[in-house]
Amino acid sequence: MQKDISTAAWIRRWWHQPDQYDWMSEYLASRHLQRFSRFLIASVVIIFGVVPLVMLFSPSGPQGHAHRTIAIVMSVLAFGGACSWLAGWPSRRLSTLFAVGANAGVTVACLIAGTPATGLLACATFAPIAGFVGLYHSSRLLAATLANAIVTTVFAGVRIAEAGDTAMAVGHVLGMLIAILAVPFGSQLLLHLLSLDARMSDTDALTGLRNRRGYDQSVLQLIAGADRPQSQWLAVVLVDLDGFKLINDTHGHAYGDAVLVGVADNLHRASAMNSVVARLGGEEFLIAELTGPDEAAMRAERLRAAVATTPGEVTASVGVAAIALTDIGGTVTTALAKLVDAADIAMYEAKRAGGNQVRYRAATSPRT
């Protein structure tokens, strides 16, 4: 009974798995693979678009004026889909429409095939489509894709069986279904491995800055490597972009991602050479620097001004907190947590005051 419950729970988790398109897009962008992926997908779609045109000259291809016209329309739509990928990385909605359209196109190709065997052969195209959906989109869309692929493949097999070769129909249908099912689940396994790689990484996928894990490790190294601990302070600056949701809603997530990358570059350039610059996620950035006793607010103002120079008319609410290195003592992790908390409170004070300004808040020493 326990095994059945666990299986049911796994199926529910799989069914409710969210769309991975935005995450996967950021992952590819961070590794400069979006361009390669666009051209790869476009090339495959172009080849699929050429096939119906070639089959017009085959006795096994679509027969009759209506079916031949449909084949030509399918090729034109395929070339249009390829052009959309060549033009740039599409939005999640366009990618979903592309997957649904590709699904429908293969189903139609199987239905208008001149012979049953040709229709079954066309079902092989479901494999890369299901692989694409499994890698980029939700499990619900993948389930719909696989359901359509299974029904269409079985239908093509029934046509072969009706023609008198039941054994070939069963064998070919089973082989085709294995290929169709194996590719998307292999894609989801790859996605799982990529997500593990991203979680284990110290780098934010979109901006190339450190993530929170990388920040924590790097700040410890920054403190340990301080050359004048008696006269230095550790300043932590929390930067939160103002009205970023409106930017995404108005211009789209691709534009918002470009703004985040621009802000990250400006913060990196405006920070000190030995600073730690991280993106916490969303529109929040965290910077740690070694400063003089009275320099924390000035450093934070420099970072606020750097954000304001980013294209897109973006501004930031900035909170800063600082502590003397000599006050940290042996409780480094506690001191760092209190610094971030104090900077966070100061940032919200700046945001409530209207944004695009800096607020300073003293951190409490862990010794008190």
QUIVENNOR-V583041 format. One record per run of one state. SS is the DSSP state (@ for helix, = for strand, . for the rest). FROM is the first residue (numbers start at 1). TO is the last residue. If there is no record, write none. Layout:
ss & from & to
SS & FROM & TO
SS & FROM & TO
This chain:
ss & from & to
. & 1 & 1
@ & 2 & 15
. & 16 & 20
@ & 21 & 30
. & 31 & 33
@ & 34 & 55
. & 56 & 64
@ & 65 & 87
. & 88 & 91
@ & 92 & 112
. & 113 & 115
@ & 116 & 122
. & 123 & 124
@ & 125 & 136
. & 137 & 138
@ & 139 & 162
. & 163 & 165
@ & 166 & 200
. & 201 & 202
= & 203 & 203
. & 204 & 209
= & 210 & 210
. & 211 & 211
@ & 212 & 224
. & 225 & 232
= & 233 & 241
. & 242 & 243
@ & 244 & 251
. & 252 & 252
@ & 253 & 270
. & 271 & 275
= & 276 & 281
. & 282 & 283
= & 284 & 291
. & 292 & 295
@ & 296 & 308
. & 309 & 315
= & 316 & 324
@ & 325 & 327
. & 328 & 331
@ & 332 & 352
. & 353 & 357
= & 358 & 360
. & 361 & 368
